[in-house]
Amino acid sequence: MLTLPTIVERAAQPYVAIRKRVTIPFDAVIGPTMDAMFAAVKAKALQPVGPAFFKYNIVNMPDLEIEFGVPVGTQVASDGQLIGGTLPAGRYAQTTYWGHYDNLMDVNAILIGWAKEKGLAWDAIAGNDGDHFAARLEIYPNSPDEEPDPDKWETTVAIKIRD
């Protein structure tokens, strides 16, 4: 199931993450990276204040730079592999999908097509190495560890709109 795309206002949100350069498919990277990120969060005694997410910094299909992260209550300095940042406040186009992660490329394509039809521009800059996004997110309110039924896996795709 997929919701109709909408435009929402998001407040600035501090987060911590591990940044990786990956090539699609990158399934084998996800588990170890998320485990390392949550271990670092625990070691620093940080408390997540929302669901885990992937932040797509650079997109040059099939090559990506992704931050595998989680929101936290306060700004955190980068330390080794764990980086601190802030998701920017502003208007985002978003849609929520329930189903297997294999369909997320199509979900992203639907949101991108909708935004194009609406005349919206992303907060992004084209570079020689791909498109650099201010905030392009896949937010995961649940996971396969929490929900065994793939039809109930929830993902919100949100991309920041240029001001």
N, C-alpha and C positions, 0 to 999 in steps of 0.2 A: 504494500500500500504506500502511496505517496501523497503528501499534502500538496495543495496548490502553492506555488511560490508566493512569498510575501516580502514586504520590506519592513524591517524591524530596526529599532534603535538599540544599540548595545553600549553599555558603560565600559570604560577602560577596565581591564582585568589583569592583575599580575599573574604570572605563571612561571613554572619551571619546566625544562624540557631537555631532551638529548637530541642534538641535530645530526642528521645523517644525509649523505648523498646516496640515492638508490636508483635502480632501474626497474621499471615495471616488467614482470611481477616481482614484488618485494615481500611476499608473504613470510619468507624464512627470516627476515630481519625483524619483523614486528614483535614476536614473542620475546626474544632475548633483549631487545631494546627497551620494551615496556617493563620487563622484569628489572633491568638495570636502573631505569628511571625511578620506578617505585622503591627499589632498594636505597637509592640515593636520597629520595624524599624521606624515607623512614630514618636513615642514618642522620639526616639533618633535623629530625624531629619536626618536619613540616606537616601541615594538615591540609590535604586537598579540600577545596571548597566547591567542587563541581566535578563533572565527568571528564574523563580523559579525552584527548583530542589529538588529531594530526593537523599541523599547520604547514600548508604547502607554501614555502617561501619562493621557490623558483620552479617553474614548470616549463620543460622543454622536452615534450614527449618523445621517447619513453623515460627520459632522465628527469629526476626530481631532487630537490633539496627539501627535506621534511624535518619539522621539529615534532617529536613524539612527546606530548606534554600533558600537564594537569594544572588547573587553576589553583592558586594559593591565596591566602588572605592578605599578604603583604609582599612588597617588592623584595626579591632575593638577589644577591650578587651572584654572578657566575662563578663557579668553582669547579675546576677540572672539567669533567665530561658534562656536568649538569650546568645548564645556562639559565639565567633568569631573564625575564622579559615582561612586557606588558602588551596584551592584545589591545589595539587602539579602539577608542570610543568612536561611534559614528553609525551611519546607516549601513545595513547589511541586507542583501537579498538572501533569502533562505528558504529551504524546503526540508521536510522531515520524511524519512523513508523507513519502513519496517520491512526487513527481508535480508537475504544473504548479501554479504559484502561484495560478492562477485558482480553485483549489479550497480555498484557505486559509480563506475565510469559513466553509465547511462544516466544516473541521477544527476551527476555533475553536468552532463551534456544538456539535460532538460532545463536545469536552472540557468545555464549559460544561454541557451536558446531563448528562454523566456525573457531574460534581461535584455538581450539584443532586440527582441520585438518591442520592448518597452523603452528602448533608447537609453538604457542605463550603461554607464561606463565603470569599469572596475578601478579601484584604487591600486593601480599596477603600472609598472614601467617596463617597456620592452628593452631587453638587453641582448648582447651577443650570445649569452649563455641561456636565454629563455626569458619568460615573463616573470618579473619580480613583483610579488603580491604583498600589499601591506598586511592583509589578513585573509587567507583562504583556508577555511576550516572544515574538517569533518569531526563532529562531536559525537561521542559514543556514550549515551546515558546507561547502556547496559553492555554486557560482553558475553561471549560464549561460556565463560566460566560461571556467570550468573544466570544465564538463560540458555538452556540447551536447544530450544526450538529456533532454528534460523529464521523462521517467519516472524519471530518476535524481536529480532535484533533491531534496535532503533539507532538511526544515524541522522543527525541534522547536518546538512551541508549549508554553510554560510560564507558568503564572500562580501568583503567590504566594498561599498560603492564609493566612487570618487566624489569628494565634496564639491 
